[in-house]
């Protein structure tokens, strides 16, 4: 977890991208209510990537003005899970996932909720 957080630097507050692979079996453990991949405060923004109790991987990014959230269902997924995140204050945020046996990323554009 710490290694992914360290990839997010202060100059990535308004725009950035990451791609990484998750191999921890706890990610798909349905007995866990939630699994946090990372949580990071960058300047005035906060970012979190976690898996909820419905086995959805959720990317949340928020600041004082708005929150953006995207989620992808991990039911039926198998390890390893490749994750690609992109974000841009002046554009859109995206979450993309590809797990073992898939050749293409499944991608979702985050929805924005203004504060």
N, C-alpha and C positions, 0 to 999 in steps of 0.2 A: 504494500500500500504506500509506504513512504516514497518509494522510487517513482511512482506515478505522480504524486504530489510535487516532488522536486522538479519534474519536467515543466510545471506551470510556473512561469516567472512573472514578476511584476509588470513587465512590458507586454504581457499577454492579457491584461485586464479587459481591454476593449475588443481585441481580435486575436484569435489564435486557433491552433489545431493540434491534436494529439492522435496518435495511433499506437495501440498496445494490445497485448494478448493477456487474457485472464486464464489461469490454470488452477486456481484454488477451488477444490471440490465444495467448499462451503458456499460458493456462489450459487450452486444449484441445489443446495440442501433445503428441502421443503420444510424441515422441522425448525429452521431458523425463521423468525418473523421478518427480520431484515438483515441485509448484508451490505455494509458500506464499503465501496471500492475506494473512494476518497472524498474528503471535504477540504476545501481550500478557500481562504480569504485572500483576495488579490485586490489591493487598493480598496476601493469602495464596493467591490463586488464579492459575492460568495458563490462558490460552485460546489455541487455535490453530485456524485454518481453513486447510486445505490440500487439494490434489488429489494422490492417490497414483498409482502406476504402472498401476493398473487403471482409471483415469479415474473414480474415485469422489471426490466432494467430501466431506470429513470435518471435522466440528466436534467438537473435544475441549475439555473443561473439567475441570480437576482441582484438588483441594486436598489437604490432609493426610489427609482421611478417605475420599474417594472420587474416582472418575473417571467422567465421563459422555462417551459418544461416540455420534454419529449420522452416518450416511453415506448419500449419494444418488449413484446411478450417473449419470455425465454422458455415457456413450456415446451417440452420436447427437445430442447437444446442439449448438446453434449459438449464437453470440454475438448480442446481449448476453445475459448470464445474470443474472437478478435473484435476490438472496439475502435471506432473512429469517431472523434468528436471535433466539430468545428463550431466556432462562434464568432459573431461580429455585431457590435452594438448598432452599426448602421445597416445591417443586413439581417440574416437569419442564423439561428443556431440549429445544428443537425446532430443527430445520434445515428450511427450506423453500426450494425452488428453482423458478424458472420461466424457461425460455429462449425464444428467438425462436420464434414460431409457437404457443406454448402460451398458453392463456387462464387456466388455473388453476395455482396453486402445487402442486408435489408436496412433501408434508411428511412428516417422520419424527420420532418422539420418540426422543431419545437413551437408550441403555441405561446403567444405572448399575452400576459395579463398585466394591464397597467394598474399601478397603485393609485 
